[in-house]
Amino acid sequence: MKKIAFYDTKDFSQSSFEKYRPNDLSITYFEHKLTPDTVASAAGFDAVCIFVHDIVDDTVAKRLAAMGIRLIALRCAGYNNVNLEACAAYGITVTRVPSYSPPSIAEHSVALMLVLSRHLVRAHARVREGNFSLNGMVGFEMHNKTAGIIGTGRIGRHAAEILTGFHCKVLAFDPYPDEELRKNSRIEYTDLDTIFAESDIISLYVPLLPSTKYMINDDSIAKMKQGVMLINTSRGALVDTKALIRGLKTGKIACAGLDVYEEESEYFYEDKSDGVITDDVLARLLTFNNVLVTSHQAFLTHEALQKIAEITYNNIQEYFAGKRGHSLTYGLCSQCA
Ligand code: NAD
């Protein structure tokens, strides 16, 4: 029986992982994150399983290796929180779930668009207060709007297809265009500057890499249409949040839907309602009535949770059976490449 330490778990993750747990794995669910301060809690386990806010830097990788732990199983797609070079240097295999349910994230991004375009959060708050006024609530149709999709991988491709169903004109940019998507007459690949200049809605579906960090910044915002909607369900640091706030203050950006925030790890998934938000940038974002923030929940569907559990367990079992799984450290598997 292999013993696995799961970090940063919540009720929803514990119940889905218990539901699909194979008999040959024993799981201990920690609520705390894996960090340099908590890595000692991994002692005695055969592997660790982590999520988006755990931190595997050089120190953590070295300590895990010293404890004899040679497998870090990510139960998410993104791995910007893991120092892969350090893991490889210490002989640690890192696996991930490269794709679990792209529709979950794509649909959430479109949900943000619809809620913002029709002021639904304000509408809900108003009627609950007995305020049935429509002042300030004029929305816009998605029909015939131009939606700019940045990144047409698994999730962006699905979002682009959903938006064609709304009869949007979809402009797309990706350094590696999807040839199937290109055949759709409502989707046109173009360059980033054209997307910035012509889109009514801009939505991001790219990984966080040194080359994509702050791709939405003062310069790119300056190139956008007046009154654009910005959606980010990918990774917080794709957007320079202070630049976004400047754009919102001038009205250049009419509204923003954010499922991710660059400094989210201290707040997202936690109940902070009894305390004070000390992050002034996040606090400022939350003051805008045209900004909708969700707590990195785009993946949170029954369908995605089932797939995440099954693929994570499969990666762990394959590793202990001497196979590679969706490994990031020893040559990318075909789905990860
Ligand atoms: P993917 O790897 O399938 O697709 C990413 C695409 O981005 C690729 O086609 C790649 O060529 C393209 N790309 C890379 N650099 C680019 C650039 N500079 N400009 C434009 N395109 C670029 O990834 P995916 O599974 O579609 O995930 C997309 C994003 O969604 C990732 O950031 C991932 O971490 C995030 N995500 C968020 C959640 C959530 O719950 N919010 C869940 C899963 C994934």
Residues whose N, C-alpha, C, O or C-beta is under 5 A from the ligand:
A	BS01	NAD	A77 G78 P98 I105 I150 G151 T152 G153 R154 I155 G156 F173 D174 P175 Y176 Y205 V206 P207 L208 T212 T233 S234 R235 D259 H296 Q297 A298 F299
